[in-house]
C-alpha cells in the first residue's frame, strides 16, 4: 500500500509539473503577443522608444528569435547607438555565425566606434561568405587605417584580379554624398595613400595620376594629389 501511495505521489507531481509548464508557456505566449501588438502600434505611430521597448521584451521572451534581434540591431544602428547595435549583432552571430546581415551590422557598428580591428574581423567573415570584392575593398581600407600595409596591398591585388572590365564602386565624398568611380581607380588611390604613409611620395603621385586617368572626377584622388603639392 505504501508503494502504491509513493507511485501515486510521483504521478501527481509529474502532472502538476506539466500543468505548471503549460501555464508558463501560455503566459509567455500571451506576453509575446502583447509585445508584438505594442511593437506594431509603436511603428504605426513612429515611436522609436516604444518600438525598442517592445523588441526588447520579445527578445527576453524568445532569446533565439533572430528576426527580433535583427530589428532591434537595425533600430540601434539607425539611431547611431553603435555599442548597442554591435552587441545585439554579435548575439545574432553567436546563434547563426554565417548571418551576413548580422556580420554587416556588427562591422558597421565597430567601424563607427573606430574599433577597426573588430570591424575588419566582421568584414573578413562577410568576404569569405560572399566573395564580394566591395567588401574586400573595405577590409583593405581598414587594414590601411591600422597601418597593416602589406595585408592591404595583398588584398587590393586580389580585388584587381577579380574585377570585370570597367567595374564601378560607390564611395563617400567629403560632403556626405556618394560618387561612383571605376573600381580600378579606387584601388590606385588607396595604393597611393599607402605609399605616402610608407614615405614614397613619387610612387604615390603615380598612383593618384593613374586613378584620375581612369576616373577624372574622382574627388578623393584629386584631394590626395593636391595634398602632395601642398
N, C-alpha and C positions, 0 to 999 in steps of 0.2 A: 504493500500500500504506500509506503514511504517513497519507494522508487517511482511509483506512478505519479505521486504528487510532484516529485522533482522534475519529471518529464513534462508534466502539465505546466509547471512554472517556467521551464525553459521555452516551451512553445509560446506561452503568454508573453514572455519578454521579447521573443523574436517578432511576434505580431505587433507588439507595441512599438518596437524599433522601426519596423516597416511603416507603420502608421505615422510615426513621427517624421520619417524621411519623406513620406508623401506630403505631409503638411508643409515641411520645409520647401519641397520642390514647388508646391502650389504658391507658397509665399514668394519665392524667388521669381517665379513666372509672372506673378501679379505685379511685383515691384519692377521687373524688367519692362513689362508692358506700360506701366506708368511712366517710366523713364523715356521710353520710345515716344510716347504721346507728348511728353514735355519737350523732347528734342524737336519733334515735328512742329509743335506750336511755336517754339522759340525761333526756329528757322523761318517760319511764316512771318513772324514779327521782327525778323532781323535782329534778334537779341543774342549776340555772341557770348555774353557772360552766362546766360541760362543754358544756351546750347552746350557750352563747355561743361557746365554742371551736370547736365543730363548725360552727356557722353561719359563723364567720369563715373557716374552711378552705374551705367551699363557696363563699363569696363570692370568695375568692382564685382558686379553680379555675375559676369561671364568673362573672366580674365583672358580666355583663349579666343575671343571674338576679334580677329584681326581687322575686320571691316570697321568695327567701332574704334579700334586703336588707330587705324588709318585716318578716319575722320577727325579724331582728336589731335593727331600729329599734324594734319594739314591745317587745322584751326590754329594751333600754336604757331606753326610756321607762318601762316598768313598774318598773324598779329606780332610777328618778329620776336616771339618768345622762344628763342633758339635753344636755350638749355632744355626747356620742357619738350620741344619738338624732337630734339636729339634723343632724349631719354625714352620717349614713347616709341620712336622709330626703332631704337635698339631693343626694346621689349618685343617689337614685332619680329625683328631679325632673330631673336632668341627662339621664337616659335617656328618661323619659316626663314632659314638662313638665305634662301635664294629669292626672297621677295625683293624685286628690283625697285618697286616704289618705296619700300621701307629704307633700302640702302640709299636711294637718292635723297630722301628727306633727311636722313642722318648726315649724308655727305654735305648737303647744302647748309644744314644747321651748323655743323662743325666748321665749315668754311667761313660762315658769317661770324662765328665766335673766334676766328683766327686760330683755331686748333688744326693747323694744316696737316699735321701728321695723321690725325684721326680722320680728317676728310679724305686724305689720299687713300687710306685703307678702304674706305667705303666705295670710292670711285674705282679703285682697282678691282674690288669684288664685282662691281657692275660691269666693268670691262670684260672680265672673264666670262660673265654670263651672257653678254650681248654682242661682243666683238664690234662695238660701235666706236669708230675712230674719233668721234667728237668727245666721247668720254675719256678716251686715252689722251687726247689733247689736254683735257682738264687735269688729268694726272700729271702730264708733263709740265704744265704751268705751275701746279702746286709744288712739284719737285724743284722747279726753278726757284720758287719762293723760299724753299728751305735750303737753298744752296746745294742741292743734290744734282749738280750739273750733268754729270756723266749719265746718270739714270734718265734725266730729262732728255738729253740728246739721243740716247738709245731708243727711247720711246718715240721721239719725233721721226727717227729713221724708219721705225716700224710703221708709223702712220703713212709716211711718204710712199712706202712700198705697197700700201693697200689702197691708195687714193685712185679714184676714177678720174679721167680727163676732165679738167675744169670743175672739179667738185668744189662746192662752196661751204662756208661756215659762217654762222652769225655770231658776231662778237659785240660786246658792250662798248659804247663810246663814253667820253668824259661827261656828257650832259645827261647820261642815264638812258639814252635811246640806244638802238642797236644798228649795226651795219653788217651787210653781207659782203664778204670778200672771198677771193679764191683761197681754198684751204692751204695751198702751197705757199701763198703769201703769208698766212698766219704762221706757218712753220718757219719761214725765213725770218720773220720779225722776232719770234721767240728765240731763235738761234742767235740773232743779233744781240738781244738782251743778255743772253748767257755770255756771249763774247765780251760785252762790256764788263760784266762782273769778273770775268777772267783776265781783264786788263788788256784786251786786244781791240782797240777802238777801230783800227783799219779793217779788221775782219768783220766787226760789227757793221761798219759802214757798207761793206759789200752785201751783207745780208739785208740791210734796210733798203738799199737801192734795188735789189732783186725783188723784194716784196712789193715795192712801188711799181716796178715794171709789170708785175702780174696784176696788181690792183692799184691803179694810180690814185684813187681817192681814199686809200686805206689810212684813216686818221691816226691810228696808233703808230704805224710805220713812219708817217710824216713827223709826228712828235718825237719819235725815237731818233730820227735823223737830225732833226733840229737840235735836239739835246746834245748831240755830239759836237755841234758847231758853236755852242754857247759856252 
